[in-house]
C-alpha cells in the first residue's frame, strides 16, 4: 500500500509518499518562512495562495523522487485540521480532487496526530503506551497514548503555547521571525542564573501550561536593562534568552515528570517544532535517565510541519478501511480526543 500525504495547515507545503513495505520513499517540503518574515508572522491569505502555487508541483516532484506514477498510489492522506482554514482548504481540495480522479480513497488526517506519530518513522520507534509532549507553534499538550487513536489529554496551555512564547520573546529581543531557533542559538551564549524567570503553574497541582506571563516577564526585564539610547547590550540579550529558554524547558520537564509519575509510564515521546530544541532534548534525556525510562523524538526535519507524518498517519488509518466522504470538510479546531481508535 502506497499513500500520498499532503500537509498545508499553516506556512509549510509538505508532500510525501509512504510505502507499506519500504517506508518513506519520497519527501518534499517548501517553507514560506522567508515570505512571512517580512510581516513578522504568518499572513493567512498569503499562506493559502502560496499553497495553491506549490502543492501540485511538489506532488509531481514526490512521484518523480519515488519513481512512481499516479496509478501506483493507493490512497491520499491530507491534513484536515487543526490549522488555518484557507490553507487547509487548499490541501483538502487538491487531495479530494486527485483521489476522485485516480479512483482511490482519501482521508482527512489530524495534524497533531501526525506530529504525535512522527517518531514512528525512525528506526528506534517507541512502543505503546507512552506519554506524548506535543510542542508545536500553536499547541503545548501532554497526552496519554495507549494506542493509535486512544488518547487522553492530560494537560495543555491555557494561553500562549511554548512555540508562540519563543517567537514573541524573540521578537522582543529584536530577532527575525520565526525567532524560536534564533533565540535558542542566542541562549547558548547566555550567562546562567544572571536572570531568574518564573516557572509558571509549577507551584500548584495539575498538568496545564501557561507561557504568556513569561513573555511579559521577558519584556519587563528587557525594559529594565535598556541603556540611555533605548538599546540592549548583546550579552544582556543572550542572558535574557538563556533565562527565558531555561524557564520554558524547566516548566515542560516538571510537567512531564508529573505525567510520567501519575501514569507510571516509562516512555516519553516529544514532537512538534519546539522538540528540535537541543537543550530541551538534552534535559529530557537526563530526566528519563533519572526515571529509568526512555525518550523518543523525530529527526529535526520531521519536527516542523511535513508531509511524511501525514502520509504515515493516513496510512495507518486507510489500511484499516477509514475513508473521508467526497465533501471537502476541514476543521480549524479539532480535539485529538475526538479521533476514533484503530480497530
Secondary structure, 3 states (H helix, E strand, C coil): CEEEEEECCCCEEEEEEEECCCEEEEEEEEECHHHHHCCCCCCHHHHHHHHHHHHHHHHHHHHHHHCCCHHHCCEEEEEEECCCHHHHHHHHHHHHHHHHHHCCEEEEEEHHHHHHHHHHHCCCCCCCCEEEEEECCCCEEEEEEEECCEEEEEEEECCCCHHHHHHHHHHHCCCCCCCHHHHHHHHCCCCCCCCCCCCCCCCCCCCCECCHHHHHHHHHHHHHCCCCCCCCCHHHHHHHHHHHHHHHHHHHHHHHHHHHHHHCCCEEEEECHHHHCHHHHHHHHHHHHHHCCEEEECCHHHCCCCHHHHHHHHHHHHHCCCCCCCCCCCECCCCHHHCCCCC
